Amino acid sequence: MTKFKPEQDERVRIDIPDETDPDHRLHGDHGRIMTIIRDDAGIETGDTRDSLIYRVRTDDDHTVDVRWRDLRPPLEK
């Protein structure tokens, strides 16, 4: 199984199944990665993927920032 590596302009699905997470409201939304922002979170966690923040424009025209663990390939109809 290959790991999903989101890239700019790619269509994605937001996956936040934990109902106690404040961003759970985004669970299942689809959108497109508008930009990828770098920070130093990966230094703290030891996982370089944590240094990437994905700015996603959802299909209902909201802009949200999420980490790699909250993104999946889109579900196609």
ROFISE-508323 format. One record per atom (N, C-alpha, C, O): residue in three letters; x, y, z; residue number from 1; atom name. Coordinates in steps of 0.001 Angstrom, whole numbers, plus 500000, padded with zeros to 6 digits. Atoms other than C-alpha are relative to their C-alpha. Example, Ala and Ser with C-alpha at 12.3 -4.5 7.8 and 13.67 -1.06 7.14 Angstrom:
<pts>
+-----+--------+--------+--------+-----+----+
|  aa |   east |  north |     up |   i | at |
+-----+--------+--------+--------+-----+----+
| ALA | 500890 | 498810 | 500000 |   1 |  N |
| ALA | 512300 | 495500 | 507800 |   1 | CA |
| ALA | 500900 | 501200 | 500000 |   1 |  C |
| ALA | 501936 | 501181 | 500665 |   1 |  O |
| SER | 499180 | 498810 | 499940 |   2 |  N |
| SER | 513670 | 498940 | 507140 |   2 | CA |
| SER | 499230 | 501090 | 500730 |   2 |  C |
| SER | 499739 | 502198 | 500899 |   2 |  O |
+-----+--------+--------+--------+-----+----+
</pts>
This chain:
<pts>
+-----+--------+--------+--------+-----+----+
|  aa |   east |  north |     up |   i | at |
+-----+--------+--------+--------+-----+----+
| MET | 500835 | 498812 | 500000 |   1 |  N |
| MET | 500000 | 500000 | 500000 |   1 | CA |
| MET | 500872 | 501242 | 500000 |   1 |  C |
| MET | 501779 | 501358 | 500824 |   1 |  O |
| THR | 499210 | 498772 | 500062 |   2 |  N |
| THR | 501408 | 503389 | 499039 |   2 | CA |
| THR | 499405 | 501028 | 500948 |   2 |  C |
| THR | 498195 | 501074 | 501169 |   2 |  O |
| LYS | 500445 | 498942 | 499107 |   3 |  N |
| LYS | 501244 | 506292 | 501430 |   3 | CA |
| LYS | 499500 | 501174 | 499173 |   3 |  C |
| LYS | 500078 | 501515 | 498141 |   3 |  O |
| PHE | 500579 | 498832 | 500654 |   4 |  N |
| PHE | 499090 | 509242 | 500415 |   4 | CA |
| PHE | 500872 | 501215 | 500316 |   4 |  C |
| PHE | 501095 | 501535 | 501484 |   4 |  O |
| LYS | 499169 | 498810 | 499841 |   5 |  N |
| LYS | 501284 | 512319 | 499856 |   5 | CA |
| LYS | 499303 | 501160 | 499296 |   5 |  C |
| LYS | 499487 | 501356 | 498095 |   5 |  O |
| PRO | 500742 | 498900 | 500628 |   6 |  N |
| PRO | 499046 | 515349 | 499264 |   6 | CA |
| PRO | 500930 | 501046 | 499392 |   6 |  C |
| PRO | 501979 | 501368 | 499951 |   6 |  O |
| GLU | 499221 | 498976 | 500693 |   7 |  N |
| GLU | 500353 | 517938 | 496819 |   7 | CA |
| GLU | 499107 | 501180 | 499654 |   7 |  C |
| GLU | 497883 | 501061 | 499602 |   7 |  O |
| GLN | 500744 | 498793 | 500348 |   8 |  N |
| GLN | 499351 | 521462 | 495890 |   8 | CA |
| GLN | 499114 | 499751 | 498778 |   8 |  C |
| GLN | 499506 | 499044 | 497850 |   8 |  O |
| ASP | 501016 | 500103 | 501054 |   9 |  N |
| ASP | 496261 | 521695 | 493626 |   9 | CA |
| ASP | 499316 | 498638 | 499949 |   9 |  C |
| ASP | 498471 | 498403 | 499084 |   9 |  O |
| GLU | 500607 | 501330 | 499990 |  10 |  N |
| GLU | 495324 | 518108 | 494499 |  10 | CA |
| GLU | 498653 | 500023 | 500731 |  10 |  C |
| GLU | 498479 | 500733 | 501722 |  10 |  O |
| ARG | 501303 | 500139 | 499359 |  11 |  N |
| ARG | 491744 | 517213 | 495369 |  11 | CA |
| ARG | 500136 | 498991 | 501149 |  11 |  C |
| ARG | 500754 | 497938 | 500993 |  11 |  O |
| VAL | 499857 | 500816 | 498802 |  12 |  N |
| VAL | 491429 | 515729 | 498884 |  12 | CA |
| VAL | 498663 | 499917 | 500752 |  12 |  C |
| VAL | 497715 | 500654 | 500479 |  12 |  O |
| ARG | 501126 | 500150 | 499075 |  13 |  N |
| ARG | 488942 | 514572 | 501509 |  13 | CA |
| ARG | 500541 | 500204 | 501406 |  13 |  C |
| ARG | 501588 | 499657 | 501750 |  13 |  O |
| ILE | 499598 | 499768 | 498616 |  14 |  N |
| ILE | 489189 | 515784 | 505112 |  14 | CA |
| ILE | 499436 | 498864 | 500855 |  14 |  C |
| ILE | 498250 | 498543 | 500782 |  14 |  O |
| ASP | 500374 | 501153 | 499192 |  15 |  N |
| ASP | 489119 | 512898 | 507582 |  15 | CA |
| ASP | 500340 | 500268 | 501463 |  15 |  C |
| ASP | 501480 | 500077 | 501885 |  15 |  O |
| ILE | 499826 | 499741 | 498572 |  16 |  N |
| ILE | 488630 | 513873 | 511252 |  16 | CA |
| ILE | 498853 | 499292 | 500724 |  16 |  C |
| ILE | 497863 | 499926 | 501089 |  16 |  O |
| PRO | 501111 | 500775 | 499460 |  17 |  N |
| PRO | 486507 | 511058 | 512726 |  17 | CA |
| PRO | 499728 | 500195 | 501493 |  17 |  C |
| PRO | 498650 | 499845 | 501973 |  17 |  O |
| ASP | 500155 | 499827 | 498547 |  18 |  N |
| ASP | 487035 | 511976 | 516403 |  18 | CA |
| ASP | 498958 | 501085 | 500283 |  18 |  C |
| ASP | 499197 | 502265 | 500028 |  18 |  O |
| GLU | 501095 | 499060 | 499749 |  19 |  N |
| GLU | 483754 | 513598 | 517461 |  19 | CA |
| GLU | 500325 | 501020 | 501080 |  19 |  C |
| GLU | 499627 | 502027 | 501198 |  19 |  O |
| THR | 499609 | 499025 | 498978 |  20 |  N |
| THR | 485515 | 515358 | 520358 |  20 | CA |
| THR | 500960 | 501052 | 499451 |  20 |  C |
| THR | 501239 | 502045 | 500123 |  20 |  O |
| ASP | 499107 | 499039 | 500650 |  21 |  N |
| ASP | 487871 | 517165 | 517955 |  21 | CA |
| ASP | 499180 | 501195 | 499529 |  21 |  C |
| ASP | 498165 | 501009 | 498857 |  21 |  O |
| PRO | 500759 | 498823 | 500429 |  22 |  N |
| PRO | 486706 | 520762 | 517390 |  22 | CA |
| PRO | 499847 | 500103 | 498473 |  22 |  C |
| PRO | 498904 | 500729 | 497989 |  22 |  O |
| ASP | 500072 | 499945 | 501464 |  23 |  N |
| ASP | 487390 | 520320 | 513654 |  23 | CA |
| ASP | 499225 | 498830 | 499402 |  23 |  C |
| ASP | 499198 | 498667 | 498182 |  23 |  O |
| HIS | 500791 | 501130 | 500491 |  24 |  N |
| HIS | 485198 | 517211 | 513401 |  24 | CA |
| HIS | 498927 | 500459 | 499010 |  24 |  C |
| HIS | 498529 | 499691 | 498134 |  24 |  O |
| ARG | 501021 | 499458 | 500914 |  25 |  N |
| ARG | 482641 | 519436 | 511625 |  25 | CA |
| ARG | 500450 | 499927 | 498541 |  25 |  C |
| ARG | 499619 | 499948 | 497633 |  25 |  O |
| LEU | 499451 | 500066 | 501361 |  26 |  N |
| LEU | 484953 | 519210 | 508580 |  26 | CA |
| LEU | 500053 | 498572 | 499466 |  26 |  C |
| LEU | 500306 | 498365 | 498279 |  26 |  O |
| HIS | 499865 | 501407 | 500370 |  27 |  N |
| HIS | 484907 | 515397 | 508536 |  27 | CA |
| HIS | 499145 | 499672 | 498768 |  27 |  C |
| HIS | 497937 | 499909 | 498746 |  27 |  O |
| GLY | 500700 | 500398 | 501229 |  28 |  N |
| GLY | 484013 | 514122 | 505061 |  28 | CA |
| GLY | 499948 | 501075 | 498936 |  28 |  C |
| GLY | 499573 | 500792 | 497798 |  28 |  O |
| ASP | 499988 | 498933 | 501012 |  29 |  N |
| ASP | 484341 | 517500 | 503327 |  29 | CA |
| ASP | 501085 | 499734 | 498963 |  29 |  C |
| ASP | 502129 | 499160 | 499273 |  29 |  O |
| HIS | 499025 | 500099 | 501085 |  30 |  N |
| HIS | 486147 | 517550 | 499994 |  30 | CA |
| HIS | 500451 | 501401 | 499610 |  30 |  C |
| HIS | 499729 | 502378 | 499814 |  30 |  O |
| GLY | 499490 | 498717 | 500461 |  31 |  N |
| GLY | 488297 | 520320 | 498584 |  31 | CA |
| GLY | 501298 | 499818 | 499241 |  31 |  C |
| GLY | 501672 | 498711 | 498855 |  31 |  O |
| ARG | 498748 | 499994 | 500758 |  32 |  N |
| ARG | 491524 | 521271 | 496865 |  32 | CA |
| ARG | 501067 | 500717 | 500813 |  32 |  C |
| ARG | 500803 | 501753 | 501423 |  32 |  O |
| ILE | 498887 | 499374 | 499288 |  33 |  N |
| ILE | 494924 | 522048 | 498394 |  33 | CA |
| ILE | 500418 | 501255 | 499233 |  33 |  C |
| ILE | 500830 | 501189 | 498075 |  33 |  O |
| MET | 499659 | 498727 | 500621 |  34 |  N |
| MET | 495568 | 525714 | 497680 |  34 | CA |
| MET | 501492 | 500311 | 500153 |  34 |  C |
| MET | 502132 | 500809 | 499227 |  34 |  O |
| THR | 498587 | 499743 | 499742 |  35 |  N |
| THR | 499008 | 525982 | 499265 |  35 | CA |
| THR | 500468 | 499098 | 501131 |  35 |  C |
| THR | 499663 | 498581 | 501906 |  35 |  O |
| ILE | 499396 | 500781 | 498921 |  36 |  N |
| ILE | 501381 | 524119 | 501557 |  36 | CA |
| ILE | 500937 | 500927 | 500763 |  36 |  C |
| ILE | 501846 | 501523 | 500187 |  36 |  O |
| ILE | 499245 | 499099 | 499132 |  37 |  N |
| ILE | 502840 | 526057 | 504485 |  37 | CA |
| ILE | 500932 | 499163 | 500866 |  37 |  C |
| ILE | 500546 | 498099 | 501351 |  37 |  O |
| ARG | 499033 | 500721 | 499169 |  38 |  N |
| ARG | 505948 | 524972 | 506375 |  38 | CA |
| ARG | 500139 | 500674 | 501365 |  38 |  C |
| ARG | 500118 | 501900 | 501476 |  38 |  O |
| ASP | 499677 | 499511 | 498673 |  39 |  N |
| ASP | 506552 | 525308 | 510095 |  39 | CA |
| ASP | 501006 | 499043 | 500635 |  39 |  C |
| ASP | 501553 | 498180 | 499950 |  39 |  O |
| ASP | 498977 | 500849 | 499374 |  40 |  N |
| ASP | 508827 | 523645 | 512651 |  40 | CA |
| ASP | 499426 | 498925 | 500920 |  40 |  C |
| ASP | 500136 | 498404 | 501780 |  40 |  O |
| ALA | 500619 | 501022 | 499146 |  41 |  N |
| ALA | 506380 | 521218 | 514255 |  41 | CA |
| ALA | 500715 | 498655 | 499886 |  41 |  C |
| ALA | 500778 | 497905 | 500860 |  41 |  O |
| GLY | 499287 | 501259 | 500192 |  42 |  N |
| GLY | 508339 | 518305 | 512785 |  42 | CA |
| GLY | 501228 | 499862 | 500882 |  42 |  C |
| GLY | 501618 | 498750 | 501238 |  42 |  O |
| ILE | 498845 | 500031 | 499097 |  43 |  N |
| ILE | 511323 | 519242 | 514917 |  43 | CA |
| ILE | 499552 | 499516 | 501373 |  43 |  C |
| ILE | 500250 | 498743 | 502028 |  43 |  O |
| GLU | 500525 | 500381 | 498688 |  44 |  N |
| GLU | 509189 | 518834 | 518027 |  44 | CA |
| GLU | 499538 | 498544 | 500034 |  44 |  C |
| GLU | 499753 | 497847 | 501025 |  44 |  O |
| THR | 500583 | 501348 | 500010 |  45 |  N |
| THR | 507510 | 515571 | 516967 |  45 | CA |
| THR | 500947 | 498926 | 499479 |  45 |  C |
| THR | 500759 | 497741 | 499753 |  45 |  O |
| GLY | 499096 | 500963 | 500610 |  46 |  N |
| GLY | 510383 | 513951 | 515081 |  46 | CA |
| GLY | 499486 | 499440 | 498686 |  46 |  C |
| GLY | 500111 | 498557 | 498100 |  46 |  O |
| ASP | 500596 | 500449 | 501262 |  47 |  N |
| ASP | 508132 | 513451 | 512035 |  47 | CA |
| ASP | 499963 | 501197 | 499047 |  47 |  C |
| ASP | 499223 | 502153 | 499283 |  47 |  O |
| THR | 499899 | 498853 | 500909 |  48 |  N |
| THR | 508980 | 515748 | 509112 |  48 | CA |
| THR | 498663 | 500356 | 499352 |  48 |  C |
| THR | 498458 | 501503 | 498952 |  48 |  O |
| ARG | 501318 | 499704 | 500584 |  49 |  N |
| ARG | 505409 | 515425 | 507771 |  49 | CA |
| ARG | 499230 | 501004 | 500846 |  49 |  C |
| ARG | 498367 | 501716 | 500332 |  49 |  O |
| ASP | 500695 | 499064 | 499117 |  50 |  N |
| ASP | 504248 | 517429 | 510794 |  50 | CA |
| ASP | 500386 | 501453 | 499734 |  50 |  C |
| ASP | 499738 | 502366 | 500246 |  50 |  O |
| SER | 499586 | 498632 | 500329 |  51 |  N |
| SER | 506084 | 520473 | 509412 |  51 | CA |
| SER | 499223 | 500584 | 498825 |  51 |  C |
| SER | 499513 | 501696 | 498384 |  51 |  O |
| LEU | 500797 | 499522 | 501130 |  52 |  N |
| LEU | 503537 | 520806 | 506604 |  52 | CA |
| LEU | 498563 | 500260 | 500435 |  52 |  C |
| LEU | 497922 | 499403 | 501043 |  52 |  O |
| ILE | 501398 | 499635 | 499778 |  53 |  N |
| ILE | 500212 | 522609 | 506947 |  53 | CA |
| ILE | 499385 | 500162 | 498617 |  53 |  C |
| ILE | 499907 | 500887 | 497770 |  53 |  O |
| TYR | 500672 | 499960 | 501301 |  54 |  N |
| TYR | 497821 | 522133 | 504052 |  54 | CA |
| TYR | 498813 | 500952 | 500078 |  54 |  C |
| TYR | 497880 | 500729 | 500849 |  54 |  O |
| ARG | 501125 | 499068 | 500079 |  55 |  N |
| ARG | 495548 | 525071 | 503257 |  55 | CA |
| ARG | 499064 | 499487 | 498916 |  55 |  C |
| ARG | 499420 | 499440 | 497739 |  55 |  O |
| VAL | 500978 | 500633 | 500883 |  56 |  N |
| VAL | 492425 | 523538 | 501708 |  56 | CA |
| VAL | 498807 | 500923 | 499806 |  56 |  C |
| VAL | 498268 | 501468 | 500769 |  56 |  O |
| ARG | 501251 | 499302 | 500325 |  57 |  N |
| ARG | 489578 | 525329 | 499948 |  57 | CA |
| ARG | 498963 | 498914 | 499783 |  57 |  C |
| ARG | 499061 | 498131 | 498838 |  57 |  O |
| THR | 501013 | 501049 | 500084 |  58 |  N |
| THR | 486524 | 523148 | 500534 |  58 | CA |
| THR | 499017 | 500301 | 498867 |  58 |  C |
| THR | 498944 | 501418 | 498354 |  58 |  O |
| ASP | 500977 | 499844 | 501078 |  59 |  N |
| ASP | 483818 | 522574 | 497956 |  59 | CA |
| ASP | 498933 | 501037 | 500326 |  59 |  C |
| ASP | 498337 | 501627 | 499424 |  59 |  O |
| ASP | 500972 | 498971 | 499629 |  60 |  N |
| ASP | 481537 | 524863 | 499952 |  60 | CA |
| ASP | 500674 | 501344 | 500277 |  60 |  C |
| ASP | 500121 | 502200 | 500966 |  60 |  O |
| ASP | 499279 | 498721 | 500049 |  61 |  N |
| ASP | 484146 | 527654 | 499624 |  61 | CA |
| ASP | 500518 | 500507 | 501348 |  61 |  C |
| ASP | 500627 | 501716 | 501552 |  61 |  O |
| HIS | 499334 | 499628 | 498761 |  62 |  N |
| HIS | 485647 | 527623 | 503127 |  62 | CA |
| HIS | 501485 | 499673 | 499863 |  62 |  C |
| HIS | 501858 | 498747 | 499143 |  62 |  O |
| THR | 498570 | 500267 | 499992 |  63 |  N |
| THR | 489396 | 527782 | 503681 |  63 | CA |
| THR | 500386 | 499509 | 501389 |  63 |  C |
| THR | 500095 | 500160 | 502393 |  63 |  O |
| VAL | 499588 | 500585 | 498727 |  64 |  N |
| VAL | 490860 | 525535 | 506390 |  64 | CA |
| VAL | 501447 | 499531 | 499903 |  64 |  C |
| VAL | 501929 | 499177 | 498827 |  64 |  O |
| ASP | 498629 | 500497 | 499917 |  65 |  N |
| ASP | 494357 | 524574 | 507510 |  65 | CA |
| ASP | 499990 | 498688 | 500767 |  65 |  C |
| ASP | 499468 | 498618 | 501879 |  65 |  O |
| VAL | 499957 | 501325 | 499369 |  66 |  N |
| VAL | 494966 | 520895 | 508316 |  66 | CA |
| VAL | 501373 | 499378 | 499820 |  66 |  C |
| VAL | 502154 | 499793 | 498963 |  66 |  O |
| ARG | 498741 | 500750 | 500096 |  67 |  N |
| ARG | 497877 | 518530 | 508853 |  67 | CA |
| ARG | 499791 | 498757 | 499142 |  67 |  C |
| ARG | 498657 | 498400 | 498823 |  67 |  O |
| TRP | 500022 | 501175 | 500885 |  68 |  N |
| TRP | 498730 | 515461 | 506740 |  68 | CA |
| TRP | 499098 | 498897 | 500517 |  68 |  C |
| TRP | 498448 | 498210 | 499730 |  68 |  O |
| ARG | 500778 | 501123 | 499447 |  69 |  N |
| ARG | 497001 | 513054 | 509128 |  69 | CA |
| ARG | 498502 | 500195 | 499852 |  69 |  C |
| ARG | 497734 | 499259 | 500071 |  69 |  O |
| ASP | 501427 | 499707 | 500183 |  70 |  N |
| ASP | 493645 | 514751 | 508426 |  70 | CA |
| ASP | 499565 | 499934 | 498536 |  70 |  C |
| ASP | 498426 | 500277 | 498217 |  70 |  O |
| LEU | 500321 | 500022 | 501426 |  71 |  N |
| LEU | 493770 | 514231 | 504653 |  71 | CA |
| LEU | 500029 | 498589 | 499436 |  71 |  C |
| LEU | 500852 | 497759 | 499825 |  71 |  O |
| ARG | 500095 | 501282 | 500699 |  72 |  N |
| ARG | 492789 | 511287 | 502468 |  72 | CA |
| ARG | 499714 | 500293 | 498529 |  72 |  C |
| ARG | 499332 | 501408 | 498174 |  72 |  O |
| PRO | 500426 | 499822 | 501396 |  73 |  N |
| PRO | 492263 | 510752 | 498751 |  73 | CA |
| PRO | 498495 | 500234 | 499960 |  73 |  C |
| PRO | 497773 | 499760 | 500837 |  73 |  O |
| PRO | 501435 | 499730 | 500074 |  74 |  N |
| PRO | 488846 | 511975 | 497637 |  74 | CA |
| PRO | 499193 | 498744 | 499695 |  74 |  C |
| PRO | 499686 | 497797 | 499082 |  74 |  O |
| LEU | 500950 | 501046 | 500384 |  75 |  N |
| LEU | 485843 | 509692 | 497391 |  75 | CA |
| LEU | 499334 | 500476 | 498719 |  75 |  C |
| LEU | 498719 | 501542 | 498693 |  75 |  O |
| GLU | 500607 | 499609 | 501273 |  76 |  N |
| GLU | 484687 | 509792 | 493805 |  76 | CA |
| GLU | 498614 | 499410 | 499894 |  76 |  C |
| GLU | 498384 | 498270 | 500298 |  76 |  O |
| LYS | 501375 | 500451 | 500171 |  77 |  N |
| LYS | 481010 | 509515 | 492991 |  77 | CA |
| LYS | 499860 | 499127 | 498780 |  77 |  C |
| LYS | 498763 | 498656 | 498481 |  77 |  O |
+-----+--------+--------+--------+-----+----+
</pts>
